[in-house]
């Protein structure tokens, strides 16, 4: 295990920010850690990375006890924060050079590592430019390079693609996927984009400092999300048919949604009433449904 957390607690006065949580992250895994703002995600990350002290509990990070070897743990972790931590007055090159120096990477070793990061993240045209002259996507690529410059075992991504355009988001994830497949990098992700969580190996959902549920995306969708048939034509006929079967119907301007217990029901309905199935689609439940049903909150709105 790269991360093993047992009975972790952290309070701020009367607020239990992290309330007796336990979880594990396997080596090479993409682990999604989800929750609304204030659920305890950032507090947990700050404890794992040594920024914040826990009140109680046990944490093993990259095989090291958090209470005994925090310096070794920090050398094995890279963090991409939601807000850029690059020095805006310096160039990208200087930001990476000074960051590498903190880990004892100098001279030829730095040049070699910089070359790897430049090729991986397409940094050639932006290294010499001041940070305050770069776009959000360019800064994000440098943030990732900064987090990876010392070749960590665990990469923590705290909402890494928030505010980025779709093209840059794709670029960021292609780099992360490449590192995972080629180097076995373990990624600990927080995100408000549920499609990113859907691609993870394992998901933990926090609510008010506690773990509300956990499992693989497939397990969670089967347990908490609903499947639907979406009708664009023959809406009135479809509604009448499914209301007669006691199904829940949701009306929208251009379509209706029929809530299913399982997509396995669809062939039976087509056989019973084929004439209404001329313009429809079957929708599997997604991670947005999971989060809403587990917490009662829409992650996109908080």
MOBEL-V122349 format. One record per residue. N is the residue number from 0. RES is the residue in one small letter. PHI is phi as a letter, one per 30 degrees, with the letter a starting at -180 (none if undefined). OMEGA is omega as a letter, one per 30 degrees, with the letter a starting at -180 (* if undefined). Layout:
<<N RES PHI OMEGA> <N RES PHI OMEGA>>
This chain:
<<0 x none l> <1 x d l> <2 x b l> <3 x b a> <4 x c l> <5 x b l> <6 x h a> <7 x d l> <8 x b l> <9 x a l> <10 x b l> <11 x b a> <12 x h a> <13 x c a> <14 x c l> <15 x d a> <16 x d l> <17 x b a> <18 x b l> <19 x i l> <20 x c l> <21 x b l> <22 x a l> <23 x b l> <24 x b a> <25 x d l> <26 x d l> <27 x i a> <28 x d l> <29 x c a> <30 x c a> <31 x c a> <32 x c a> <33 x c l> <34 x l l> <35 x d l> <36 x e a> <37 x j a> <38 x d l> <39 x j a> <40 x d a> <41 x d l> <42 x d l> <43 x d l> <44 x d l> <45 x d l> <46 x d a> <47 x e a> <48 x d l> <49 x i l> <50 x d a> <51 x b l> <52 x d l> <53 x d l> <54 x d l> <55 x a a> <56 x j a> <57 x b l> <58 x b l> <59 x c a> <60 x b a> <61 x h l> <62 x i a> <63 x c l> <64 x d a> <65 x e a> <66 x d a> <67 x c a> <68 x b a> <69 x d a> <70 x d l> <71 x d l> <72 x d l> <73 x d l> <74 x d a> <75 x c a> <76 x c l> <77 x b a> <78 x b l> <79 x c a> <80 x d l> <81 x e l> <82 x c a> <83 x e l> <84 x c l> <85 x d l> <86 x d a> <87 x d a> <88 x d a> <89 x c l> <90 x d l> <91 x d l> <92 x e a> <93 x d l> <94 x e a> <95 x d a> <96 x d a> <97 x d l> <98 x d l> <99 x d a> <100 x d l> <101 x d l> <102 x c l> <103 x i l> <104 x c a> <105 x b l> <106 x h a> <107 x d l> <108 x d l> <109 x d l> <110 x e l> <111 x d a> <112 x d l> <113 x d l> <114 x d l> <115 x d a> <116 x d a> <117 x d l> <118 x d a> <119 x d a> <120 x c l> <121 x h a> <122 x c a> <123 x e a> <124 x d a> <125 x c a> <126 x d a> <127 x d a> <128 x c l> <129 x d a> <130 x e a> <131 x d l> <132 x c a> <133 x c l> <134 x d l> <135 x d l> <136 x d l> <137 x d l> <138 x d a> <139 x d l> <140 x d l> <141 x d l> <142 x e l> <143 x d l> <144 x d l> <145 x d a> <146 x d a> <147 x c a> <148 x e a> <149 x c l> <150 x h a> <151 x d l> <152 x d a> <153 x b l> <154 x c l> <155 x c a> <156 x c a> <157 x c a> <158 x h a> <159 x d a> <160 x c l> <161 x d l> <162 x i a> <163 x d l> <164 x d a> <165 x e a> <166 x d a> <167 x d l> <168 x d l> <169 x d l> <170 x d a> <171 x e a> <172 x d l> <173 x d l> <174 x d a> <175 x d l> <176 x d l> <177 x d l> <178 x d l> <179 x d a> <180 x d a> <181 x c a> <182 x c l> <183 x i a> <184 x d l> <185 x c a> <186 x b l> <187 x c a> <188 x c l> <189 x c a> <190 x a l> <191 x c l> <192 x c a> <193 x d l> <194 x d l> <195 x d l> <196 x d a> <197 x d a> <198 x d a> <199 x d l> <200 x d a> <201 x a a> <202 x b l> <203 x b l> <204 x c l> <205 x c l> <206 x b l> <207 x h l> <208 x i a> <209 x c l> <210 x d a> <211 x d l> <212 x a l> <213 x a l> <214 x l l> <215 x d l> <216 x e a> <217 x d l> <218 x d a> <219 x d l> <220 x d l> <221 x d a> <222 x d a> <223 x c a> <224 x c l> <225 x c l> <226 x c a> <227 x b l> <228 x c a> <229 x c a> <230 x c l> <231 x c l> <232 x c l> <233 x h a> <234 x d a> <235 x d l> <236 x d l> <237 x d l> <238 x d a> <239 x d a> <240 x d a> <241 x d l> <242 x d l> <243 x d l> <244 x c l> <245 x i a> <246 x d l> <247 x d a> <248 x c l> <249 x c a> <250 x c l> <251 x b a> <252 x d a> <253 x c a> <254 x a l> <255 x b l> <256 x c l> <257 x c a> <258 x d a> <259 x c l> <260 x d l> <261 x a l> <262 x d l> <263 x d l> <264 x d a> <265 x e a> <266 x e l> <267 x d a> <268 x d l> <269 x d l> <270 x d a> <271 x d a> <272 x b a> <273 x d a> <274 x d a> <275 x c a> <276 x c l> <277 x c l> <278 x a a> <279 x a l> <280 x b l> <281 x c a> <282 x c l> <283 x d l> <284 x d a> <285 x b a> <286 x d l> <287 x d l> <288 x d l> <289 x e a> <290 x d a> <291 x d a> <292 x d l> <293 x d a> <294 x c a> <295 x i a> <296 x b l> <297 x c a> <298 x d a> <299 x d a> <300 x c a> <301 x b *>>
